[in-house]
Amino acid sequence: MSHEKSTERVKVRLKVGAYEVEIEAGLDQIEEGVRRVVEALGGARAEGLEEREERERPKPITCRQVVERLLAEGFFSEPRTLSDVTREVARRGYGFDSTAVGHVLLDLVREERLARGGAPRRYVYFAPSRGQPADVTASTSRQASRQESEARPP
């Protein structure tokens, strides 16, 4: 067998990311050529990807921002339980636990951006209508206390 250098020429076309390169070399040089091109373009591609990923990476979103988005989209047009809201938040791909969601709901009730009704541990949250107190439960119990005291004989 002879170990002569091959005079046969080979063309190889490579596509690395957005780059396409054609290499023509002797059969004995093609492997080295491909390796060099891949290294060079791989580095350029990685740098480009990092820059693009930095631009495209969404900013961190808080639990409050997610719940406020639900409010803006009309999710609370119907009464929703804490578990309903937590499930919807999870369905949208966020991993906030029910405690975090509950705190946000309570803050929104205090700010009168949401209303709540029902009993403790069974509250429902909904978009308030005009003139309606944010915490329907507290308002209802105050009204009931007032009516009882007015109904008692002196």
C-alpha positions as CSV (number, residue, x, y, z in Angstrom):
1,M,0.0,0.0,0.0
2,S,1.2,3.4,-0.8
3,H,0.9,6.3,1.6
4,E,1.0,9.0,-0.9
5,K,-0.8,12.3,-0.3
6,S,-4.1,12.3,-2.1
7,T,-4.4,14.8,-4.9
8,E,-8.2,14.3,-4.9
9,R,-10.0,17.6,-4.1
10,V,-13.2,17.6,-2.1
11,K,-15.8,20.3,-1.6
12,V,-17.7,20.5,1.6
13,R,-20.6,22.9,2.3
14,L,-21.3,23.7,6.0
15,K,-24.1,25.6,7.6
16,V,-23.4,26.8,11.1
17,G,-26.2,29.1,12.5
18,A,-26.7,31.9,10.0
19,Y,-23.4,31.2,8.2
20,E,-22.9,29.0,5.2
21,V,-19.4,28.1,4.2
22,E,-18.0,26.0,1.3
23,I,-14.5,24.5,1.8
24,E,-12.5,23.0,-1.1
25,A,-9.3,21.1,-0.1
26,G,-7.4,18.0,-0.6
27,L,-8.9,14.9,1.0
28,D,-6.1,14.9,3.6
29,Q,-6.7,18.5,4.5
30,I,-10.5,18.7,4.6
31,E,-10.9,17.4,8.2
32,E,-8.6,20.2,9.5
33,G,-10.4,22.8,7.4
34,V,-13.8,21.8,8.6
35,R,-12.6,21.8,12.3
36,R,-11.2,25.3,11.9
37,V,-14.3,26.7,10.3
38,V,-16.6,25.1,12.9
39,E,-14.5,26.5,15.7
40,A,-14.4,30.0,14.1
41,L,-18.1,30.1,13.3
42,G,-19.1,28.4,16.5
43,G,-17.5,31.1,18.5
44,A,-19.0,33.9,16.4
45,R,-22.4,32.1,16.6
46,A,-22.1,31.7,20.3
47,E,-21.3,35.4,20.7
48,G,-24.3,36.4,18.5
49,L,-26.6,34.0,20.4
50,E,-25.6,35.5,23.7
51,E,-26.3,39.0,22.5
52,R,-29.6,38.0,20.9
53,E,-30.7,36.0,24.0
54,E,-29.9,39.0,26.2
55,R,-32.1,41.2,24.0
56,E,-34.9,38.6,23.8
57,R,-34.8,37.4,27.4
58,P,-38.0,38.6,29.1
59,K,-37.6,40.6,32.2
60,P,-38.4,38.8,35.4
61,I,-42.1,39.0,36.2
62,T,-43.5,39.2,39.7
63,C,-46.6,37.4,41.0
64,R,-48.3,40.8,41.3
65,Q,-47.7,41.5,37.6
66,V,-49.2,38.2,36.6
67,V,-52.3,38.7,38.7
68,E,-52.7,42.4,37.5
69,R,-52.5,41.1,34.0
70,L,-55.3,38.6,34.8
71,L,-57.3,41.5,36.2
72,A,-56.7,43.7,33.1
73,E,-57.7,40.8,30.8
74,G,-61.1,40.4,32.6
75,F,-60.3,37.1,34.4
76,F,-62.1,38.5,37.5
77,S,-65.3,39.3,35.7
78,E,-66.5,36.2,37.3
79,P,-65.9,35.3,41.0
80,R,-62.7,33.3,41.3
81,T,-61.3,31.3,44.3
82,L,-57.7,31.4,45.3
83,S,-57.2,28.0,43.8
84,D,-58.8,29.2,40.5
85,V,-56.3,32.1,40.4
86,T,-53.3,29.9,41.4
87,R,-54.3,27.3,38.7
88,E,-54.5,30.0,36.0
89,V,-51.2,31.5,37.0
90,A,-49.6,28.0,36.8
91,R,-51.4,27.3,33.5
92,R,-49.6,30.4,32.1
93,G,-46.3,29.0,33.1
94,Y,-45.5,30.8,36.3
95,G,-44.6,28.8,39.4
96,F,-45.9,31.1,42.2
97,D,-47.4,29.3,45.2
98,S,-50.9,29.9,46.6
99,T,-49.5,32.0,49.5
100,A,-47.9,34.5,47.1
101,V,-51.0,34.7,45.0
102,G,-53.1,35.1,48.1
103,H,-51.0,38.0,49.3
104,V,-51.3,39.7,46.0
105,L,-55.1,39.2,46.0
106,L,-55.4,40.7,49.5
107,D,-53.3,43.7,48.5
108,L,-55.5,44.3,45.4
109,V,-58.6,44.1,47.7
110,R,-57.1,46.6,50.1
111,E,-56.4,48.9,47.1
112,E,-60.0,48.4,46.0
113,R,-58.9,47.1,42.6
114,L,-60.5,43.7,43.4
115,A,-63.5,42.9,45.6
116,R,-63.9,39.8,47.7
117,G,-66.9,38.0,49.1
118,G,-67.6,34.8,51.0
119,A,-66.2,33.4,54.2
120,P,-62.6,33.1,55.4
121,R,-60.8,30.3,53.6
122,R,-63.6,30.3,51.0
123,Y,-63.2,33.8,49.6
124,V,-64.0,34.6,46.0
125,Y,-62.3,37.5,44.2
126,F,-63.9,39.5,41.5
127,A,-63.8,42.9,39.7
128,P,-65.6,45.4,41.8
129,S,-68.6,47.3,40.4
130,R,-68.8,51.0,41.1
131,G,-69.9,52.0,44.6
132,Q,-69.4,48.4,45.9
133,P,-67.0,48.0,48.8
134,A,-63.9,46.0,48.0
135,D,-64.5,43.6,50.9
136,V,-68.1,42.6,50.5
137,T,-67.8,40.2,53.5
138,A,-66.9,42.9,56.0
139,S,-69.5,45.3,54.6
140,T,-72.2,42.6,54.8
141,S,-71.3,41.7,58.4
142,R,-71.3,45.5,59.4
143,Q,-74.8,45.9,57.9
144,A,-76.0,42.8,59.7
145,S,-74.7,44.1,63.0
146,R,-76.3,47.4,62.5
147,Q,-79.7,45.9,61.6
148,E,-79.5,43.6,64.7
149,S,-78.7,46.6,67.0
150,E,-81.6,48.6,65.5
151,A,-84.0,45.7,65.9
152,R,-83.2,45.2,69.7
153,P,-85.6,46.9,72.1
154,P,-84.0,49.6,74.3
